[in-house]
């Protein structure tokens, strides 16, 4: 299955196929005619798929690799000097290519390194987590975290190609399946009532698995449409942030050690919909439908933290413009809208989430 993100000179293709990592070289040859390739991965993923990827491209290119520790803490400024040094040692130039092989952390971090090294080196996304496959690998948002919050330093830097291999999800542990399902539920909430209906008609992730490539395709297609309309996140693309204002705050509160991103998004979607129902902005019963979907796929919907403890981090959210937040709310499942608000919205309509 192929999708094309149409962004003029920054256009690129997304391919979704089982086993595509072992054939990556054939796809990369179509978009890259340089000499050297640097694969950046982590110590969970590279032992599983690094050799397979390296073998598929080393007959065409001089191939190097860098393996970083797994986990959210790697997505920081502290990791950048190591990446830049590895790129310099390998002789990577602006005419070469960097490949991100991993989940969202590796994709975001490697993308930011590619955007900033020598003012921009071409890069390819090969996402290996469900969350990265349905969301973070597409759209060109690359970033690192600061101690004060997630993704506070970043860039818009589109990949030259995205290769999605659903078969790699067989090696994911349950925690990362939950991570991705949070984002998949989000797409159904903001855009696609039919997708949401499909999700709640199944009984578990295992039950959903036979149609997972089609689910991934549907999510990526929604993101493609949104990114084409709003590449730089100034309008419609903000809808993709449904649940994220609270999610990022929850992640930071627990120092990225408890809920995964997708789990935090699940909490954020349910809790903000509860608040919006109380405010008369969302159709009654919507939050309960979201809760049902979260329960089917084993995601949490509450975290047990007093709202006033989270508001400080919310004020530092990068979507906070002139002391106003653009909250993403639902009219109902499948219909979302941007609602400007102040931070007081959270404390007015919630005590503990």
Phi, psi and omega in degrees: 000134181234139172235148178242125173269113186266101181228042180062233181294343180261016180293152178203163180258151173239124178248134180239107182209138172296133178081010186292337180299321180289348178244016187303322181304321180296323179284319182294326178303331182285342184239356186217124181242016180281199189251318190243147177229135173245121174266126174249126183216189177235173188284355169272317190272319185299318177299333181276317190232355184298314181295319179301315179291313181301317180297325184285339181248345187288343176283346179253332189222160168285118192248128177237163176212155175227128180247122182252163175296146178282162175111157184300328183295341177290336183277063184222169177301330183298334181278338187297315180302323179296319179293313180300319180297317179297321178296317179295316181298328180277354180075026180293131179241180180292346178266006180258192189221142174244137179244128173265112178247101182164194179276201185296325180297309180294320180296312180294315182293312180295321178298319178293319177298318179295321180293328188260337181286124182053030182062023172129114175238137181304143177218158181237139176260125169237087186284136183244000174250158180298318180299314181294324181292322184267348189218287197288339182283345184248135173115346171082010174277119178232148189190166167233159179270155168247162176305331183279347181168171184277143169056032183279345173234121184194191183206166167259113184214103187286141173290165175271344184191146173233126179245116184249121181245096182300335184294338180290343181293345177296338181263001179282140173279168188300325181304318183279338170294315176303317181308309182289324182296329176302317180287324179296315176301321178303314181299319177296321181295314190274339195219323196229092180299327179295321176295315179300318180297318177301317181297317183278350175278347176263165189254346182189174176296320179300321178294327181280338191306321181301334180252017184300318177303321178292323178296314178300314179303315182299315180295314181297323179295320176299314181296321178302313181300313182296316181294321178298324180284331190208077186297326190252021167063044179250353182213252187302328182297337177301336180301332179293348181270011178305125180084351190278331180300312176289322183300310181299323180293318178296315179302314181294319182302321180264016176056035177060024186249353183245269178290140170288173181300312182295324176295319178295323176298320177301312177301315182299318181295314182293312185292319181289332176289323173301313179299315182294327175295317178298327181277358180076022183258342184232143181302129179304140180094349181296315180299322180294324176294320177296317179301320179299314180297318180298319181294322179302320185258017171072028180260149177284160176232002176210157182232354173075030180246138176295135184302322183295338177285343184260345189293332179298316179291327179298323180294338179267000179303137184293349176272004179276106184243121180052046179063018175235138178258138171270095179280142174260120182235166178253136164291314176197179179300127179094353180228115183240162179207161180266128184233107178293133181210169171258168181299335181299340176307319185292315181285335180288325187248005178211141174257304178230136180244000000 
